[in-house]
């Protein structure tokens, strides 16, 4: 739960169970690690996508990595399957990218405005952001990555 400006508790839920720790002061993405070939995957899989082994264990991923590549989502994705009932005129664009973590490369929403300058190789860190609001007012949260302040790209 979070507290609104008026001091009332705001109901919250995650966009999908098992993606990241929540509630948490230090959320982490939840992946799976194959005990046979050591592949780390995100999101977590019940079997290894590399070798097919069922011998996988849940693992927490690092909270910092580098921007591997990115693009901008400037138009509203189709409903369904995507959440969000705002009119196309109310849609606010956002960045989408792949973050190279020490364990695995993950796809994620990027914080900041749609025109925020980003650089491949830039250091990024995990955060949790509002994604949508349910009809009953429950805030839906998702994971995202944001640039680490004073981070310069490698390229």
N, C-alpha and C positions, 0 to 999 in steps of 0.2 A: 504494500500500500504506500502511496505517497500522499503528501499533504498539499491541498490546493492553497491559493493565496488567502482564502477565507478561513482556513484552518480546518476544514472538513476533510475527512479521509476520502481519497479518490480510489475507487476500485480499479484494479489492474489485473491483467492476465498476459501471458506470453502468446505470441503468434502461433507457436507449436511447441508442445512439450518435448523435452529432450534435446533441444538445440543449444541451450546455454543455461547456466545456473541463475535462478531467480526465485525469490528475492535474494540478493547478495550485495554486499558492499564491494566485493571484488569478483564480478561475474567472469566466467570463462566459458568458451565454447566447449561442447562435449562431443568428442570424436570417438573412434574405435581404433584399436591397434591390434593387428593380427599377430598372434603369438608364434606363427609359423614363418611368415616372410617379413615381418616387422612393418608392413605398410600401415600408415596412419591415414584414416579417412574421415572426412567431415561432409555431411553429418554422419553420425554413428550408424554402422551397418550391422545386421545380425550375423553376417558372414563376410569374409574378406572379398572385396571386389577384384582383387588381383589374383589370388590363388584359390578362392572358393572355400577356404577353411572355415569351419564353424568355431574355431578356437580364437575368439576375439575378446578383448577386454575394453571396457569403457576407459577413456583417458581424457584428461583436461588439456586443452591446447594453450599455447602461449598467448599472452594478451597484446604482444607487439610483433610487428613484422614490417615488410616493405611493400609498397604498391607495385604489383607486377604488371598490371595493365588496367585500363579503365575506359568507361564511356559515360554518356549522359542519357538519362531517361527523361525526355522532354515531352512525352505524351502519356496520357493515362492508359495503363494496361487494361485489357478487356476484363470485364466482370461477367460471370465468373471466368477463370478460377481465382482471380486476385481479389483480395479484400479491398474495401474502400467504396463508399457510395457517393463520394463527392461528385458534383457535376464536372464535366470536362473543363469548364471555364474556371473552376476552383482548384484544379489540379496544380500542384507545385512540383516542378521537376527536381530530380536528384541525381547524384552520381552512383554508378554501380561499378565495382571493380573486383579484381582478384588480389588478395593479400597473400604474400609469401611469408608464412610463419615458419619457424624452425622445423615444425613437424609435418606440415602439409600446406598446400595452396587452397585457400577458401574464397568462395564468391561471397560478396557482401555489399550491402548498401553503404554509401559513403555520406558522411554528414556534410553540412555546409550547403551553400547555394549551388544551383545548377551551373553557375558560371565561375565558381571558385577555382582558382588555378591549382592544378595538381601536376605532379611530375612522377614519371616512372622511377622507382627507386626511393621515393620519399618514405620516411618512417611513419608508420600508422599505428594507432592503438585502438583496442576494443572499447566500445561504449554501448549502452542500451538506450534506445530512443523510442518515442511514441511512433506507432505505425498507422493506427486507425482508432476509431472510437466505435464500440458496439452500440446498437440501438438503445440499450439500457444505460448508456453513459460510461461503460467500462472501457478504460484506456487499454488498447492492445499494444504491447511492447515487442520490439524486435532488436536484434543485434545489428551493429553497424561499426564501421571503422572511421576514425577521424585522424587528420594529420597531427603528428606530434609537433608541438610548437618549436620553432627554430630548427626544423628539420629541412635539410636540402636533399634534392635528388642525387643519385649516383651518376646519372647520365646527363 
